[in-house]
Amino acid sequence: MSFLDLDEFLIELAGKVELVFSPVMDVKEYPENVDLCLVEGAVCNEDNLEMIHKVRRRTKILVSFGDCAVTANVTAIRNQLGLGNAESVLQRAYVEGAQSNPGVPREPGIVPLLLPRVMPVHEVVRVDYFLPGCPPPADRIKAVLTQVLSGVEPKLEGLQLKFG
């Protein structure tokens, strides 16, 4: 939602970039030679792990976008509450919390295998820039994108980004 708060900057941005992969697009495979990728969300399961490695290999600049990607945030609660064990998380969600048909789905492809712990993106692959916030504020997103697209190294300082 914060990205949409960029308002008219989105029109300017559309003239400078080509969107090649997004959860809202019908693209099934992450392409090669991507210049910039904003990654949101923590690495929680085998599918996430495989995808983030592919994204890193195929992307020049990787931005950890939002608190879940930067710190693992709320998704990492299972790490601290004794729910880090993948089986206990599945039992809690699919058996204890079930109102009907309790049982953990075991068919491959239905529920990806959970990792032993939830990790922020930088614990798995190299991240070039971090945009914290839940969600990151629109002015910060604009500042980073403007600088990166201009070939300027973003200066991530203090509460607001500084230009130049």
C-alpha positions in Angstrom: 0.0 0.0 0.0 2.9 2.3 0.8 4.2 1.7 -2.7 0.9 2.9 -4.1 1.2 6.0 -2.0 3.9 7.1 -4.4 1.0 8.6 -6.4 2.1 10.5 -9.5 5.7 9.3 -9.0 4.4 5.9 -10.1 3.7 7.4 -13.6 7.2 8.8 -13.7 8.6 5.5 -12.5 6.7 3.6 -15.2 8.5 5.6 -17.8 11.9 4.6 -16.4 11.4 0.9 -15.5 10.1 -2.3 -17.0 8.2 -4.4 -14.4 9.3 -8.0 -15.2 8.1 -10.0 -12.1 5.5 -9.4 -9.4 3.0 -11.4 -7.4 0.3 -9.5 -9.3 1.7 -10.5 -12.7 1.1 -13.8 -14.5 4.9 -14.4 -14.9 5.8 -17.9 -13.6 9.6 -17.8 -13.7 11.9 -15.1 -12.3 13.8 -13.7 -15.3 17.6 -13.3 -15.8 19.5 -10.0 -15.7 17.1 -8.0 -13.4 18.5 -4.6 -12.5 16.6 -4.0 -9.3 14.4 -6.2 -7.1 12.4 -5.1 -4.0 12.0 -8.2 -1.9 9.4 -8.3 0.8 8.8 -11.0 3.4 11.0 -13.2 5.5 12.5 -16.6 4.5 10.2 -19.1 6.2 10.1 -22.2 4.0 11.9 -24.2 1.3 10.1 -22.4 -1.5 11.2 -19.0 -0.1 14.7 -20.2 0.3 14.9 -21.5 -3.3 13.4 -18.3 -4.7 15.6 -15.9 -2.8 18.7 -17.7 -4.0 17.4 -17.5 -7.6 16.5 -13.8 -7.2 20.0 -13.0 -5.9 21.8 -14.8 -8.7 19.7 -13.1 -11.3 19.5 -9.6 -9.8 22.1 -6.7 -9.8 20.6 -4.7 -6.9 18.6 -6.4 -4.2 16.6 -4.3 -1.7 15.2 -5.8 1.4 11.8 -4.1 1.5 9.9 -3.8 4.7 10.3 -5.1 8.2 9.6 -8.7 7.4 12.4 -8.8 4.9 14.8 -6.7 7.0 14.3 -8.3 10.4 11.8 -11.2 9.8 9.4 -9.2 12.1 6.1 -10.9 13.0 6.8 -14.1 11.1 9.8 -14.7 13.3 7.7 -14.9 16.5 7.8 -18.6 16.1 11.6 -18.5 16.7 11.2 -17.0 20.2 8.0 -18.7 21.4 9.2 -22.2 21.3 7.3 -22.6 18.0 10.5 -22.7 16.0 10.1 -26.4 15.4 8.4 -26.7 12.1 6.3 -29.6 13.2 4.9 -27.8 16.2 3.9 -24.9 14.0 2.0 -27.2 11.7 0.3 -28.9 14.6 -0.8 -25.6 16.0 -2.1 -24.3 12.7 -3.7 -27.4 11.2 -4.6 -29.6 14.1 -5.1 -27.5 17.3 -6.5 -24.5 15.5 -8.7 -26.5 13.1 -12.4 -26.1 13.3 -13.0 -29.0 11.0 -10.9 -31.7 9.4 -7.9 -31.4 11.6 -4.7 -32.8 10.1 -1.4 -31.6 8.7 -1.4 -31.6 4.9 1.4 -33.9 3.8 0.9 -34.0 0.0 4.0 -32.4 -1.7 3.2 -29.0 -3.2 0.4 -28.2 -0.8 2.4 -26.8 2.1 6.1 -26.0 1.5 8.4 -27.5 4.0 9.0 -25.0 6.8 12.6 -24.1 7.7 13.8 -24.7 11.3 13.7 -20.9 11.8 12.4 -17.8 10.1 15.1 -15.6 8.7 15.4 -12.1 7.4 16.6 -12.0 3.8 20.2 -10.8 4.6 20.8 -14.0 6.6 20.3 -16.0 3.5 21.8 -13.8 0.6 23.7 -10.6 0.2 21.4 -7.6 0.3 22.4 -4.3 -1.2 20.0 -1.9 0.5 17.5 -2.1 3.4 14.2 -0.2 3.5 12.7 -0.8 6.9 9.2 0.0 7.9 5.9 -1.8 8.1 5.4 -0.7 5.4 8.3 1.6 4.4 7.1 5.2 4.1 6.4 6.3 0.5 8.9 9.2 0.7 11.7 6.8 1.7 10.8 4.4 -1.2 10.8 7.3 -3.6 14.2 8.5 -2.3 15.8 5.2 -2.7 14.4 4.4 -6.1 15.2 7.9 -7.4 18.8 7.6 -6.3 19.3 4.0 -7.5 17.8 4.7 -10.9 20.0 7.8 -11.2 23.1 5.7 -10.5 23.6 7.4 -7.2 24.6 5.3 -4.1 21.7 5.9 -1.7 22.6 7.4 1.7 20.5 5.7 4.2 20.9 7.9 7.3 18.7 9.0 10.1 14.9 9.1 9.8 14.9 10.4 6.3 17.2 9.6 3.3 19.5 12.3 2.3 20.2 13.1 -1.4 23.6 13.7 -2.8 
